[in-house]
Amino acid sequence: MAVYPLFVVSPNTIVSLVGYMRGPDNTIAVPTEDYRQAKVDVVIPCLNEERNITLALASIARQTMQPRRIILVDDGSRDRTVDFAKEFCRINGIDLLAIQRKEPIGKTPTIKRQAREFDSDVEFILDADTVLESDNYIERTVEELYKAVGIASACGIIMPQRKRDRARFGHTTAMQRFLVNHPEGRVFEDKGQVKQLLRGLTNLYRETLYVYLQRFIYRGQMTFFGSISGPIGCAVAYRRQYVENLFDKYEPIMGDDLTNSEDVFLGLASLNEGHRNIQLQDVIARTEEPEFQHLHKQLYLWSSAFLQSAYYFDTLMWSPLKTMRRVINGDWRRNKQRSFDEKRRIPEPYRQAFGEEVTKKRGRPMGWVLLMGVVEKLFFPAFIIIMVALGWWEALLVTIVAEILLASTLLAISSPRQRVEYFLKCLLITPIRYATLMLDFVTAMRFAADLWIFGNRRWRK
């Protein structure tokens, strides 16, 4: 997930608030294709996921829209991941294609190969450690892809996977059929109280972050722009042809070294083409979070991928400056009229011209989100470090206290049924939030070193 460092009243928070006040595009979509006729393949990249793979498959078995087939891409596992998956699907009559590699090549090349080698309309990517809590998750995301031309991806709300979620899918009919003959494939739990405590700490932090980002920040972006910056890659439906086109465009330039997180790159590359990434608020998936001591690695991947993508798609990032220039020159009136004329001919919400050349010439509204995200990541940590270096302790204390209260209040507002609970949770995770802020500073310094000192562009997941 592409995340921002703080729950602070930041530029992107303000952008989302403006989106709520402005309201959505009320143009009624008139789909030209029936999503129910779409050929959907579920692709599950995996590496040593024997404790999770059957739960992911059990959640697929409950879906209201069943995929044409499930493609399990094993990246060189040394455990029973493939054996468990094959047996589970055989017992439950599920069409499974297992692709086994001797050595890992990474998730990004996996998505690229499946986009090129198969003829599906929709490539649904599901991480092996993720379960689809909503039984209509696949159907809703596929339906959303077909509402308008130019929708590249669709995902639902992503939340941390809890012990009770594992138990729920462990007791499904499909899972019980599997366990009758393979009791060794039971749902594995963390052994020991220390491991459970560390994962619980991660879940507490990630849950509050997910709620704020998805129920407030991303929801505001959807209202304002009809898109978020990028899909959350553990459970996302892509229009396969769009993904193939992006890889065909960028592979000759970058090979497989795109960024440290494929969903961030694909999301911003789609925006650069004028396409959209949709997040739905009515379906949920749950993903297993790393233990707390490993959390910093995942945060680094997301944060660095955001900066790397901003570097690659700098023309998109500088869109606000292009808008200001058009306003100064008076061009915005002509562009506005052209936009209205186009919408009258093509009745689709948030309609805009496609192609990178349009981005270079006129920019994209979503460029505001990218630019504000970079500002937050670079200047927020620097601001705190400067106050510490200059000994402005009183100003620092006031800033932190005000930020904590505002963050807790906004999170409570985003959770109308659990306001007190999330207000207190936000207070509890404050030390973790500020630690991740410093991690963002380290990430930015490493990115700068890669860019201007070492010349390193081998960014790949």
C-alpha positions in Angstrom: 0.0 0.0 0.0 1.3 3.5 -0.9 1.1 5.3 2.4 1.8 8.8 3.7 3.8 9.2 6.9 1.4 10.9 9.2 -2.3 11.4 10.0 -1.4 15.0 10.2 -3.5 17.8 8.7 -1.3 17.7 5.7 -1.6 18.9 2.1 -3.3 15.6 1.0 -5.7 15.9 3.9 -6.7 19.3 2.7 -7.0 18.0 -0.9 -9.4 15.3 0.4 -11.4 17.8 2.4 -11.8 19.9 -0.8 -12.9 16.8 -2.5 -15.7 16.2 0.0 -16.9 19.8 -0.3 -16.7 19.8 -4.1 -18.6 16.5 -4.4 -18.5 13.7 -6.9 -18.9 13.9 -10.7 -22.7 13.2 -11.1 -22.4 12.0 -14.7 -24.1 8.6 -14.8 -21.9 5.8 -16.2 -23.4 3.8 -19.1 -21.2 0.7 -19.5 -20.8 -0.6 -23.0 -19.7 -4.1 -21.9 -21.3 -6.6 -19.5 -18.9 -7.3 -16.7 -20.6 -10.7 -16.1 -19.2 -11.9 -19.5 -15.6 -11.0 -18.5 -13.0 -13.7 -18.4 -11.4 -13.5 -15.0 -8.2 -15.2 -13.9 -7.0 -15.1 -10.3 -3.2 -15.0 -10.1 -1.7 -15.9 -6.7 2.1 -15.1 -6.5 3.5 -17.1 -3.5 6.7 -18.0 -1.8 6.7 -20.3 1.2 3.1 -19.7 2.1 1.9 -23.2 3.4 0.3 -21.6 6.4 -1.8 -19.2 4.3 -2.4 -20.6 0.8 -5.4 -22.8 1.7 -7.1 -19.9 3.5 -6.7 -17.7 0.4 -8.2 -20.5 -1.8 -11.0 -21.0 0.7 -12.0 -17.4 0.4 -12.0 -17.6 -3.4 -14.3 -20.7 -3.2 -17.0 -18.6 -1.5 -17.0 -15.8 -4.1 -20.3 -15.0 -5.9 -18.3 -14.6 -9.1 -16.0 -17.5 -9.7 -12.9 -17.0 -11.8 -12.3 -19.0 -15.0 -9.2 -20.4 -13.3 -6.7 -19.9 -10.6 -3.1 -19.5 -11.6 -0.7 -20.2 -8.7 2.7 -18.9 -9.4 5.2 -20.4 -7.0 8.4 -18.4 -6.8 10.7 -21.2 -5.6 9.0 -22.3 -2.3 10.8 -24.8 -0.1 7.7 -25.8 1.8 4.4 -27.5 1.0 2.7 -24.5 -0.5 2.1 -26.1 -4.0 1.2 -29.5 -2.6 -1.4 -28.0 -0.3 -2.9 -25.8 -3.0 -3.1 -28.7 -5.5 -4.8 -31.0 -3.0 -7.2 -28.3 -1.8 -8.3 -27.5 -5.4 -8.5 -31.2 -6.4 -10.8 -32.0 -3.4 -13.0 -29.0 -4.0 -13.2 -29.3 -7.8 -11.4 -26.0 -8.5 -9.5 -25.4 -11.7 -5.9 -24.7 -10.7 -2.9 -24.1 -12.9 0.3 -24.3 -10.8 3.5 -22.7 -12.2 6.6 -23.6 -10.3 9.9 -21.9 -10.5 13.2 -23.2 -9.2 14.4 -19.7 -8.1 12.5 -16.5 -7.2 12.2 -13.8 -9.8 9.9 -11.5 -7.9 6.2 -10.3 -8.0 6.6 -7.7 -10.7 7.9 -10.1 -13.4 5.2 -12.6 -12.3 2.4 -10.1 -13.0 4.0 -9.1 -16.3 4.3 -12.7 -17.6 0.7 -13.6 -16.7 -0.6 -10.4 -18.4 1.2 -11.5 -21.6 0.8 -15.3 -21.5 -2.9 -15.5 -20.8 -6.0 -14.1 -22.6 -8.2 -13.1 -19.6 -10.0 -9.8 -19.6 -9.3 -9.3 -15.9 -6.2 -10.2 -14.1 -7.1 -10.4 -10.4 -4.0 -10.4 -8.2 -4.4 -12.0 -4.8 -1.5 -12.4 -2.4 -1.3 -15.8 -0.8 -1.5 -14.3 2.7 -4.7 -12.4 2.0 -8.4 -13.5 2.3 -11.4 -12.0 0.7 -13.7 -11.3 3.6 -16.6 -10.1 1.4 -18.0 -12.9 -0.7 -18.7 -10.5 -3.5 -15.2 -8.9 -3.6 -14.2 -10.2 -7.0 -17.6 -9.4 -8.5 -17.7 -5.9 -7.2 -14.2 -5.0 -8.4 -14.8 -6.5 -11.8 -18.1 -4.7 -12.1 -16.3 -1.4 -11.3 -13.6 -2.0 -14.0 -16.4 -2.1 -16.6 -18.2 1.0 -15.6 -16.2 3.2 -17.9 -13.3 3.2 -20.4 -10.0 4.0 -18.7 -10.5 2.3 -15.4 -7.2 0.3 -15.0 -7.7 -1.2 -11.5 -10.2 -1.7 -8.7 -9.7 -2.8 -5.1 -11.7 -2.8 -1.9 -10.9 -1.8 1.6 -7.9 -3.7 3.0 -7.6 -4.4 6.7 -5.2 -6.5 8.8 -5.9 -10.2 9.1 -6.8 -11.2 12.7 -6.8 -14.5 14.5 -10.6 -14.8 14.3 -10.5 -14.2 10.5 -8.2 -17.2 10.1 -10.5 -19.2 12.3 -13.5 -18.2 10.2 -12.0 -19.4 6.9 -10.5 -22.4 8.6 -14.1 -23.6 9.3 -15.5 -23.1 5.8 -16.9 -26.1 4.0 -14.1 -26.1 1.4 -11.4 -26.0 4.1 -13.1 -28.8 6.1 -13.2 -31.1 3.1 -9.5 -30.6 2.7 -8.7 -31.2 6.4 -10.5 -34.5 6.4 -7.8 -36.1 4.4 -5.0 -33.7 5.2 -5.1 -32.8 8.9 -1.5 -31.6 8.6 -2.8 -28.7 6.5 -4.7 -27.2 9.4 -4.6 -23.4 9.8 -1.2 -22.7 11.3 -1.2 -20.1 14.1 1.8 -18.1 15.5 3.4 -20.2 18.2 4.3 -18.4 21.4 2.9 -15.4 23.1 5.8 -13.2 22.0 5.0 -13.7 18.3 1.3 -13.1 18.9 2.1 -9.9 20.8 4.4 -8.6 18.0 1.9 -9.3 15.3 -0.9 -7.8 17.4 1.2 -4.6 17.8 1.6 -4.4 14.0 -2.1 -5.0 13.5 -3.0 -2.2 16.0 -0.8 0.3 14.1 -1.8 -0.8 10.6 -5.5 -0.9 11.5 -5.6 2.7 12.5 -3.5 3.7 9.5 -5.7 1.7 7.1 -8.9 3.2 8.5 -7.7 6.8 8.2 -6.2 6.4 4.8 -9.0 4.5 3.2 -12.1 5.8 4.9 -10.9 9.4 4.8 -7.9 10.2 2.6 -8.6 7.8 -0.3 -12.3 8.3 -0.1 -11.8 12.1 -0.5 -9.6 11.4 -3.5 -12.2 9.2 -5.1 -14.8 12.0 -4.6 -12.6 14.7 -6.0 -10.7 12.9 -8.8 -12.6 9.6 -9.3 -9.3 7.8 -8.5 -6.7 7.0 -5.9 -3.0 7.2 -6.6 -2.6 3.4 -6.8 -4.4 0.2 -6.0 -3.6 -1.8 -2.8 -1.8 -4.7 -4.5 -2.7 -7.7 -2.2 -6.3 -8.0 -3.6 -6.8 -6.0 -6.8 -8.5 -6.5 -10.2 -6.6 -5.1 -13.2 -7.8 -4.8 -16.8 -5.2 -7.2 -18.2 -4.7 -5.4 -21.5 -3.8 -2.2 -19.7 -1.2 -4.0 -17.6 0.3 -5.6 -20.7 0.4 -2.3 -22.5 2.3 -0.7 -19.6 4.9 -3.5 -19.4 5.3 -3.3 -23.2 6.0 0.4 -22.9 8.4 0.4 -19.9 10.2 -2.9 -20.1 12.4 -1.8 -23.1 13.4 1.1 -20.9 13.6 -0.3 -17.4 13.5 -4.1 -17.8 12.0 -5.5 -14.6 13.6 -2.9 -12.4 10.6 -0.7 -12.0 10.2 0.2 -8.3 10.2 -1.6 -5.0 6.5 -2.1 -5.1 4.6 -3.1 -8.2 1.2 -1.7 -7.2 2.6 1.8 -6.7 4.3 1.8 -10.1 1.3 0.4 -12.0 -1.0 2.8 -10.2 1.0 5.9 -11.1 1.8 4.6 -14.6 -1.9 4.3 -15.2 -2.5 7.8 -14.0 0.2 9.0 -16.3 -1.8 7.5 -19.2 -5.0 9.2 -18.0 -6.5 6.0 -16.5 -8.0 5.6 -13.1 -7.6 3.4 -10.0 -10.8 2.8 -8.1 -11.2 1.9 -4.4 -14.6 0.6 -3.3 -15.8 1.2 0.2 -18.3 -1.7 0.3 -16.0 -4.8 0.1 -13.2 -5.9 2.4 -10.1 -8.1 2.2 -7.8 -8.9 5.0 -4.0 -9.4 4.7 -1.5 -10.9 7.1 0.8 -8.2 8.5 4.4 -8.8 9.3 5.6 -9.2 12.9 6.5 -5.9 14.4 10.2 -6.4 14.2 9.9 -6.8 10.4 7.5 -4.0 9.8 10.2 -1.5 8.8 11.1 -3.5 5.8 7.6 -3.4 4.4 7.3 0.3 5.1 10.6 0.9 3.3 9.3 -0.9 0.2 6.1 1.2 0.0 7.7 4.5 0.9 10.7 4.1 -1.5 8.5 2.9 -4.3 6.4 6.1 -4.0 9.5 8.3 -4.3 10.9 6.1 -7.2 7.6 6.4 -9.1 7.4 10.1 -8.5 10.9 10.3 -10.1 9.8 8.3 -13.1 6.5 10.2 -13.6 7.7 13.7 -12.8 5.6 15.2 -15.6 2.5 13.9 -13.7 3.9 15.2 -10.4 4.3 18.7 -11.8 0.7 18.9 -13.1 -0.3 21.6 -10.6 2.3 24.0 -12.0 0.8 23.4 -15.5 -2.6 24.1 -14.2 -1.4 27.4 -12.6 0.3 28.4 -15.9 -3.0 27.8 -17.8 -4.9 29.9 -15.3 -2.4 32.7 -15.6 -2.6 32.5 -19.5 -6.3 32.2 -19.5 -6.2 28.8 -21.3 -8.3 27.1 -18.5 -11.5 28.6 -19.9 -11.0 26.9 -23.3 -9.9 23.6 -21.7 -12.9 23.7 -19.5 -15.3 24.2 -22.4 -13.5 21.4 -24.3 -13.9 19.1 -21.3 -17.6 19.8 -21.1 -18.0 19.2 -24.9 -16.2 15.9 -24.5 -18.4 14.8 -21.6 -21.5 15.5 -23.6 -20.3 13.2 -26.4 -19.1 10.5 -24.0 -21.2 10.2 -20.9 -18.7 8.8 -18.5 -17.8 10.2 -15.1 -14.4 11.8 -14.7 -13.7 11.5 -18.4 -10.4 12.8 -19.6 -8.2 12.3 -22.7 -5.8 9.4 -22.6 -2.1 9.3 -23.4 1.2 10.4 -21.9 1.4 13.3 -24.3 -1.7 14.8 -22.7 0.0 14.5 -19.3 3.1 16.3 -20.6 1.1 19.1 -22.2 -1.7 19.7 -19.8 -1.0 17.6 -16.7 -3.6 15.6 -14.7 -5.7 16.5 -11.7 -4.3 13.5 -9.8 -0.9 15.2 -10.0 -1.9 17.2 -7.0 -2.0 14.0 -4.9 1.5 12.9 -6.1 3.1 16.3 -5.5 1.5 16.7 -2.0 2.6 13.2 -1.1 6.2 14.0 -2.0 6.1 17.2 0.0 4.8 15.4 3.0 7.5 12.7 2.8 10.4 15.2 2.4 9.4 18.2 4.5 7.6 16.7 7.5 10.7 14.8 8.8 13.0 17.7 7.9 10.8 20.1 9.8 11.0 18.0 13.0 14.7 17.4 12.7 15.3 21.2 12.2 13.3 22.0 15.4 15.3 19.4 17.4 18.6 20.7 15.9 17.8 24.3 16.8 16.6 23.4 20.3 13.0 24.7 19.7 11.6 22.4 22.3 8.6 24.4 23.2 7.5 24.8 19.6 8.2 21.1 19.0 6.1 20.1 22.0 3.2 22.3 20.9 3.4 20.9 17.3 3.4 17.3 18.5 0.5 17.7 21.0 -1.6 19.6 18.4 -0.9 17.0 15.7 -1.8 14.1 18.0 -5.1 15.7 19.0 -6.0 16.5 15.4 -4.9 13.1 14.2 -7.0 11.3 16.8 -10.0 13.5 16.1 -9.9 13.0 12.4 -9.5 9.3 12.9 -12.5 9.3 15.2 -14.6 11.2 12.7 -13.7 8.6 10.0 -15.0 5.8 12.3 -18.6 6.9 13.3 -19.5 3.6 15.0 -16.2 3.3 16.9 -15.1 6.9 17.6 -13.9 6.5 21.2 -12.1 3.2 20.3 -10.1 4.7 17.4 -9.4 8.0 19.2 -7.7 6.0 21.9 -5.9 3.7 19.4 -4.5 6.7 17.7 -3.1 7.9 21.0 -1.5 4.5 21.7 0.3 4.2 18.3 1.7 7.8 18.4 5.3 6.6 19.1 5.1 4.2 16.2 3.8 6.9 13.9 6.7 9.2 14.7 9.2 6.4 14.4 7.9 5.8 10.8 8.3 9.5 10.2 12.0 9.2 10.9 12.1 6.0 8.7 10.7 8.1 5.9 13.6 10.5 6.3 16.1 7.7 6.1 14.2 6.3 3.0 14.4 9.7 1.3 18.2 10.0 2.0 18.7 6.5 0.6 16.7 7.4 -2.5 18.8 10.5 -3.0 22.0 8.5 -2.7 20.7 5.9 -5.2 19.8 8.8 -7.6 22.8 11.1 -7.4 25.7 9.2 -5.7 25.5 5.5 -6.7 23.4 5.8 -9.8 21.4 2.8 -8.7 18.2 2.0 -10.5 17.8 -1.6 -9.7 14.5 -1.1 -8.0 12.5 -4.3 -8.1 10.1 -6.3 -6.0 
